[in-house]
Amino acid sequence: MESARPVRTRRRGEDLLRAIHAAVLGELAEVGYGNLTMEGVATRAGCGKAPLYRRWKTKDDMVLDAVRHGFSLRQGPAYTGNLRDDLLLTLRGMAAGLAGPFGGILRAVLSETHRRPALMDALHASIFDPRAAEMRTMLRAAAAAGEIRADAVDSPAATLGPELVVFRFLTEGTPLPDTTITGIVDDVILPLLS
């Protein structure tokens, strides 16, 4: 019977680093931060532990690096002329992403940020801040088209949609009902921006 363990290959440089980052994120999603081990990451990446210890002194350093470099958000929709539709599409996409492996990774990392503040900085740099910039770009276009107030782009309401989706995910789990997303857009965001 064949083993489910990945076969070790002689990868180097960026190929190896990508495999390790993917392994760290996979382990976070499956076993959480507390149960993540260098051995588990090495097994999943199909390499020995030596390449891990050469790059990172601690598990924390390795996870931090994977969070900083391992997430790539798909670019959200550009403004199409209908802000409501664009917001619904964006928040539905976020909810779908949180329902998959990314949600487990985010939950595992967020559970450690109170002990490891550098992880929160990494989440902001790689996930939260780019998403907020995307939202503000969409809202600037909507303001230029007269759909919302111009001053709303720089208000706290500009990033409230993604924040509420993440909050509901953390407190209620997944999948988020579409009625929740529609309510966030229709009852919270659009009234605050108009």
C-alpha positions as a Markdown table, in Angstrom:
| # | Residue | x | y | z |
|---|---|---|---|---|
| 1 | Met | 0.0 | 0.0 | 0.0 |
| 2 | Glu | 1.3 | 3.4 | -0.9 |
| 3 | Ser | 2.1 | 6.0 | 1.7 |
| 4 | Ala | 0.2 | 9.3 | 1.7 |
| 5 | Arg | 3.4 | 11.2 | 2.6 |
| 6 | Pro | 4.8 | 13.5 | 0.0 |
| 7 | Val | 7.8 | 12.3 | -1.8 |
| 8 | Arg | 11.0 | 14.3 | -1.0 |
| 9 | Thr | 12.4 | 16.1 | -4.0 |
| 10 | Arg | 15.5 | 18.1 | -4.4 |
| 11 | Arg | 14.1 | 21.6 | -4.7 |
| 12 | Arg | 15.9 | 24.7 | -4.1 |
| 13 | Gly | 15.4 | 28.4 | -3.8 |
| 14 | Glu | 12.0 | 29.8 | -4.7 |
| 15 | Asp | 10.5 | 26.4 | -5.5 |
| 16 | Leu | 11.4 | 25.1 | -2.1 |
| 17 | Leu | 10.3 | 28.2 | -0.3 |
| 18 | Arg | 6.9 | 28.2 | -2.1 |
| 19 | Ala | 6.4 | 24.5 | -1.1 |
| 20 | Ile | 7.3 | 25.3 | 2.5 |
| 21 | His | 5.0 | 28.3 | 2.7 |
| 22 | Ala | 2.1 | 26.2 | 1.3 |
| 23 | Ala | 2.9 | 23.5 | 3.8 |
| 24 | Val | 2.8 | 26.0 | 6.7 |
| 25 | Leu | -0.5 | 27.4 | 5.6 |
| 26 | Gly | -1.9 | 23.9 | 5.1 |
| 27 | Glu | -0.8 | 22.8 | 8.5 |
| 28 | Leu | -2.3 | 25.9 | 10.1 |
| 29 | Ala | -5.6 | 25.1 | 8.4 |
| 30 | Glu | -5.6 | 21.5 | 9.5 |
| 31 | Val | -4.0 | 21.4 | 12.9 |
| 32 | Gly | -4.0 | 25.0 | 14.1 |
| 33 | Tyr | -1.1 | 27.1 | 15.4 |
| 34 | Gly | -0.6 | 25.2 | 18.7 |
| 35 | Asn | -0.2 | 21.8 | 17.0 |
| 36 | Leu | 1.9 | 23.0 | 14.1 |
| 37 | Thr | 5.4 | 21.4 | 14.1 |
| 38 | Met | 8.5 | 21.8 | 12.1 |
| 39 | Glu | 8.3 | 18.0 | 11.4 |
| 40 | Gly | 4.7 | 18.3 | 10.2 |
| 41 | Val | 5.6 | 21.2 | 7.8 |
| 42 | Ala | 8.7 | 19.3 | 6.5 |
| 43 | Thr | 6.6 | 16.2 | 5.8 |
| 44 | Arg | 3.9 | 18.2 | 4.0 |
| 45 | Ala | 6.5 | 20.1 | 2.0 |
| 46 | Gly | 8.3 | 16.9 | 1.0 |
| 47 | Cys | 11.6 | 18.0 | 2.4 |
| 48 | Gly | 13.7 | 17.5 | 5.5 |
| 49 | Lys | 13.7 | 19.7 | 8.6 |
| 50 | Ala | 17.2 | 21.1 | 7.8 |
| 51 | Pro | 15.9 | 23.5 | 5.2 |
| 52 | Leu | 13.4 | 24.9 | 7.7 |
| 53 | Tyr | 16.0 | 25.4 | 10.4 |
| 54 | Arg | 18.4 | 27.0 | 8.0 |
| 55 | Arg | 15.8 | 29.7 | 7.1 |
| 56 | Trp | 14.0 | 30.2 | 10.5 |
| 57 | Lys | 15.1 | 29.9 | 14.0 |
| 58 | Thr | 11.7 | 29.2 | 15.4 |
| 59 | Lys | 8.2 | 28.1 | 14.4 |
| 60 | Asp | 7.0 | 31.6 | 15.0 |
| 61 | Asp | 9.5 | 33.0 | 12.5 |
| 62 | Met | 8.4 | 30.4 | 9.9 |
| 63 | Val | 4.7 | 31.1 | 10.4 |
| 64 | Leu | 5.2 | 34.8 | 10.2 |
| 65 | Asp | 7.1 | 34.5 | 7.0 |
| 66 | Ala | 4.5 | 32.2 | 5.5 |
| 67 | Val | 1.7 | 34.6 | 6.4 |
| 68 | Arg | 3.6 | 37.6 | 4.9 |
| 69 | His | 4.3 | 35.8 | 1.7 |
| 70 | Gly | 1.9 | 33.0 | 1.4 |
| 71 | Phe | -1.4 | 34.9 | 0.9 |
| 72 | Ser | -2.3 | 36.2 | -2.4 |
| 73 | Leu | -5.7 | 37.9 | -2.6 |
| 74 | Arg | -7.4 | 37.9 | -6.0 |
| 75 | Gln | -8.1 | 41.5 | -7.0 |
| 76 | Gly | -11.6 | 42.4 | -6.2 |
| 77 | Pro | -14.0 | 43.7 | -8.8 |
| 78 | Ala | -13.5 | 47.1 | -10.3 |
| 79 | Tyr | -16.4 | 49.6 | -10.1 |
| 80 | Thr | -18.9 | 48.6 | -12.7 |
| 81 | Gly | -21.4 | 51.5 | -12.3 |
| 82 | Asn | -23.5 | 49.7 | -9.7 |
| 83 | Leu | -22.0 | 49.9 | -6.2 |
| 84 | Arg | -24.5 | 47.6 | -4.6 |
| 85 | Asp | -23.8 | 44.8 | -7.0 |
| 86 | Asp | -20.0 | 45.4 | -6.7 |
| 87 | Leu | -20.2 | 45.3 | -2.9 |
| 88 | Leu | -22.3 | 42.1 | -2.9 |
| 89 | Leu | -19.9 | 40.4 | -5.3 |
| 90 | Thr | -16.9 | 41.4 | -3.2 |
| 91 | Leu | -18.4 | 40.3 | 0.1 |
| 92 | Arg | -19.8 | 37.1 | -1.3 |
| 93 | Gly | -16.3 | 36.3 | -2.6 |
| 94 | Met | -14.8 | 37.0 | 0.8 |
| 95 | Ala | -17.4 | 34.7 | 2.4 |
| 96 | Ala | -16.7 | 31.9 | -0.1 |
| 97 | Gly | -12.9 | 32.3 | 0.6 |
| 98 | Leu | -13.5 | 32.1 | 4.4 |
| 99 | Ala | -15.6 | 28.9 | 3.9 |
| 100 | Gly | -12.5 | 27.2 | 2.5 |
| 101 | Pro | -9.0 | 26.5 | 3.8 |
| 102 | Phe | -8.2 | 30.2 | 4.0 |
| 103 | Gly | -10.8 | 30.5 | 6.8 |
| 104 | Gly | -9.1 | 27.9 | 8.9 |
| 105 | Ile | -5.7 | 29.6 | 8.4 |
| 106 | Leu | -7.1 | 33.0 | 9.3 |
| 107 | Arg | -8.8 | 31.6 | 12.5 |
| 108 | Ala | -5.5 | 29.8 | 13.5 |
| 109 | Val | -3.4 | 32.9 | 13.0 |
| 110 | Leu | -5.9 | 35.3 | 14.7 |
| 111 | Ser | -6.0 | 33.1 | 17.7 |
| 112 | Glu | -2.3 | 33.7 | 18.3 |
| 113 | Thr | -2.1 | 37.5 | 17.6 |
| 114 | His | -2.6 | 38.5 | 21.2 |
| 115 | Arg | 0.6 | 36.5 | 22.1 |
| 116 | Arg | 2.4 | 37.3 | 18.9 |
| 117 | Pro | 1.6 | 40.9 | 17.7 |
| 118 | Ala | 3.9 | 40.5 | 14.7 |
| 119 | Leu | 1.4 | 38.1 | 13.3 |
| 120 | Met | -1.3 | 40.8 | 13.3 |
| 121 | Asp | 1.1 | 43.2 | 11.6 |
| 122 | Ala | 1.7 | 40.5 | 8.9 |
| 123 | Leu | -2.1 | 40.0 | 8.5 |
| 124 | His | -2.6 | 43.7 | 8.0 |
| 125 | Ala | 0.2 | 44.0 | 5.5 |
| 126 | Ser | -0.8 | 41.0 | 3.5 |
| 127 | Ile | -4.6 | 40.8 | 3.8 |
| 128 | Phe | -6.5 | 43.5 | 5.6 |
| 129 | Asp | -4.7 | 46.6 | 4.3 |
| 130 | Pro | -4.8 | 45.5 | 0.6 |
| 131 | Arg | -8.5 | 44.7 | 1.0 |
| 132 | Ala | -9.2 | 48.1 | 2.5 |
| 133 | Ala | -7.3 | 49.8 | -0.3 |
| 134 | Glu | -9.4 | 47.8 | -2.8 |
| 135 | Met | -12.6 | 48.9 | -1.2 |
| 136 | Arg | -11.5 | 52.6 | -1.1 |
| 137 | Thr | -10.7 | 52.4 | -4.8 |
| 138 | Met | -14.1 | 51.1 | -5.6 |
| 139 | Leu | -15.8 | 53.7 | -3.4 |
| 140 | Arg | -13.8 | 56.6 | -5.0 |
| 141 | Ala | -15.1 | 55.5 | -8.4 |
| 142 | Ala | -18.7 | 55.3 | -6.9 |
| 143 | Ala | -18.3 | 58.8 | -5.4 |
| 144 | Ala | -17.1 | 60.2 | -8.7 |
| 145 | Ala | -20.2 | 58.7 | -10.3 |
| 146 | Gly | -22.4 | 60.3 | -7.7 |
| 147 | Glu | -23.6 | 57.1 | -6.0 |
| 148 | Ile | -22.2 | 58.0 | -2.6 |
| 149 | Arg | -20.9 | 61.0 | -0.7 |
| 150 | Ala | -17.2 | 61.9 | -1.5 |
| 151 | Asp | -16.3 | 62.1 | 2.2 |
| 152 | Ala | -17.6 | 58.6 | 2.8 |
| 153 | Val | -14.5 | 57.1 | 1.0 |
| 154 | Asp | -12.3 | 58.1 | 4.0 |
| 155 | Ser | -14.8 | 57.2 | 6.7 |
| 156 | Pro | -14.7 | 54.1 | 8.8 |
| 157 | Ala | -17.8 | 52.9 | 6.8 |
| 158 | Ala | -15.5 | 52.4 | 3.8 |
| 159 | Thr | -14.0 | 49.2 | 5.2 |
| 160 | Leu | -16.9 | 48.1 | 7.4 |
| 161 | Gly | -18.2 | 45.5 | 4.9 |
| 162 | Pro | -15.1 | 43.2 | 4.9 |
| 163 | Glu | -14.7 | 43.8 | 8.6 |
| 164 | Leu | -18.3 | 42.6 | 9.3 |
| 165 | Val | -17.9 | 39.6 | 7.1 |
| 166 | Val | -14.7 | 38.5 | 9.0 |
| 167 | Phe | -16.4 | 39.2 | 12.3 |
| 168 | Arg | -19.5 | 37.1 | 11.4 |
| 169 | Phe | -17.2 | 34.3 | 10.1 |
| 170 | Leu | -15.3 | 34.3 | 13.4 |
| 171 | Thr | -18.4 | 34.4 | 15.6 |
| 172 | Glu | -20.8 | 32.3 | 13.6 |
| 173 | Gly | -18.7 | 30.1 | 11.4 |
| 174 | Thr | -19.4 | 29.3 | 7.8 |
| 175 | Pro | -21.1 | 29.3 | 5.4 |
| 176 | Leu | -22.3 | 32.8 | 5.9 |
| 177 | Pro | -25.9 | 33.0 | 4.7 |
| 178 | Asp | -26.5 | 35.2 | 1.7 |
| 179 | Thr | -29.1 | 37.1 | 3.7 |
| 180 | Thr | -26.4 | 38.2 | 6.1 |
| 181 | Ile | -24.3 | 39.5 | 3.2 |
| 182 | Thr | -27.2 | 41.3 | 1.6 |
| 183 | Gly | -28.1 | 42.8 | 5.0 |
| 184 | Ile | -24.6 | 44.1 | 5.6 |
| 185 | Val | -24.7 | 45.8 | 2.2 |
| 186 | Asp | -28.3 | 47.1 | 2.2 |
| 187 | Asp | -28.8 | 47.8 | 5.9 |
| 188 | Val | -25.4 | 48.9 | 7.0 |
| 189 | Ile | -22.9 | 50.0 | 4.3 |
| 190 | Leu | -25.0 | 51.7 | 1.7 |
| 191 | Pro | -27.0 | 53.8 | 4.3 |
| 192 | Leu | -23.7 | 54.9 | 5.9 |
| 193 | Leu | -22.1 | 55.8 | 2.6 |
| 194 | Ser | -25.1 | 57.6 | 1.1 |
